[in-house]
Structures are given as structure tokens and as C-alpha cells.
Amino acid sequence: METRPDLDTLPIDWDMTPEDAVTLYLEWGNNSWHAPHKPVTSKNDYAHYFVVNTWSGRPEVFLVRRNVEEAVELAAFTLPTALARAFMEEIGGNKGVYAPNEAIKTWLRETQFS
């Protein structure tokens, strides 16, 4: 995992979702220069983004670096109980991997990356 100073300098794509990442990096889709994310043109293109994983039943936030060859979890963050509970209610208690909602993005920006 990366060190704290390393994480603070990463270019985070706050709008990248897990679905967008799969489309861009695994399917090489969305190749329009007018799309929300710039097209992937080589294995040297990568993104840093957050996902919320709820497979364990309690949401955990991961910072991911993805390119066409791999996805690497650089860091993991445990959400405060109230934020975790609200997120689980928002997604109907379903298990999966999700984009962070605005409340989680705000918490990450203010708490983890300030």
C-alpha cells in the first residue's frame, strides 16, 4: 500500500465509478474525446478512484489504481458508523461494489485528503 504522502499527491478522479472503470479499462470503451473521461489509448493510461465495497456487510472504502492490465487497491478506509449505516440504507442493504456517494466523497476529502 502507498504511504500517506504518496496518497496525498495522487490525481484522484472523483467522478470515476466502478462501471466507468470497467468500460474504459477492460473493454476500452467510451473512446470519444467528448466523453466525461478521456479515452484509454495505452496500458500507460491509468486512473485513481474510490469504490465502496459492501461484500462483508459493512462498507469499506478502497482507493484503486487501474489500467488495462490490473486494478490495485492502494489504501483502505473504514467509514464512521453513521456514514456506513446511511450508505447501506441508501443502497438497500445490497452487497457489491459501488461508487462513493457525495457524503462519502466529502468525508474522504475533509478527513483523509485535507
C-alpha positions in Angstrom: 0.0 0.0 0.0 1.0 3.6 -0.6 2.3 5.8 2.1 0.3 8.8 3.4 2.3 11.4 1.5 2.1 9.3 -1.7 -1.7 9.2 -1.5 -2.0 12.9 -1.0 -0.3 13.6 -4.3 -2.3 11.2 -6.4 -4.6 12.6 -9.1 -7.9 11.3 -7.8 -10.8 11.0 -10.4 -13.7 11.8 -8.1 -16.2 11.1 -10.8 -15.0 7.7 -11.8 -17.4 4.9 -11.0 -16.6 1.2 -10.9 -18.8 0.8 -14.1 -16.9 3.6 -15.9 -13.6 2.0 -14.9 -14.6 -1.4 -16.4 -15.9 0.2 -19.6 -12.7 2.3 -20.0 -10.0 -0.1 -18.9 -11.3 -3.6 -19.5 -13.5 -3.0 -22.6 -11.6 0.0 -23.9 -14.9 1.6 -24.4 -16.2 5.2 -24.4 -13.5 6.3 -26.8 -15.0 9.6 -27.6 -12.8 12.7 -26.8 -16.1 14.3 -25.7 -16.9 11.7 -23.1 -16.6 12.5 -19.3 -13.4 10.6 -19.1 -10.6 10.8 -21.6 -10.2 7.7 -23.8 -7.7 5.0 -22.9 -5.0 4.8 -25.5 -2.4 2.5 -24.0 -1.5 0.5 -20.9 0.2 3.6 -19.6 -3.1 5.3 -19.0 -4.5 4.8 -15.5 -6.9 6.3 -13.0 -7.1 6.6 -9.3 -10.6 6.4 -7.9 -12.6 5.3 -4.8 -15.0 2.4 -4.5 -17.2 1.3 -1.6 -17.2 -2.5 -1.1 -20.1 -3.9 0.9 -19.5 -7.6 0.4 -18.5 -8.1 4.0 -21.8 -6.4 5.1 -20.0 -3.3 6.4 -19.0 -0.7 3.8 -15.3 -0.2 3.3 -13.7 2.4 1.0 -10.8 1.5 -1.2 -8.6 3.7 -3.2 -7.9 1.9 -6.5 -5.3 2.5 -9.3 -6.5 0.9 -12.6 -5.1 0.5 -16.0 -5.8 -2.1 -18.7 -3.6 -4.7 -17.0 -4.7 -4.5 -13.4 -6.5 -2.9 -10.6 -4.5 -2.4 -7.4 -6.0 -1.4 -4.0 -3.7 1.3 -2.7 -5.5 2.0 0.6 -8.5 1.1 2.6 -10.6 3.3 4.8 -13.2 2.4 7.4 -16.2 4.6 7.4 -17.6 6.1 10.6 -20.6 4.1 11.8 -23.3 6.7 10.9 -21.9 7.2 7.4 -21.7 3.4 6.9 -25.2 2.9 8.1 -26.6 5.7 5.9 -24.8 4.3 2.8 -26.2 0.8 3.4 -29.7 2.2 3.7 -29.2 4.2 0.5 -28.3 1.1 -1.4 -31.0 -1.0 0.2 -28.5 -3.2 2.1 -27.3 -4.9 -1.1 -23.8 -6.3 -1.3 -21.5 -5.2 -4.1 -19.0 -2.6 -5.2 -20.3 1.0 -5.6 -19.2 4.5 -6.3 -19.0 6.6 -3.2 -21.9 8.9 -2.7 -21.5 12.7 -2.1 -21.4 12.2 1.7 -18.5 9.7 1.5 -16.6 11.9 -1.0 -16.9 14.8 1.3 -15.7 12.7 4.3 -12.7 11.5 2.2 -11.8 15.0 1.1 -12.2 16.5 4.5 -10.8 13.7 6.7 -8.4 11.7 4.6 -7.1 14.2 2.0 -7.0 17.5 3.7 
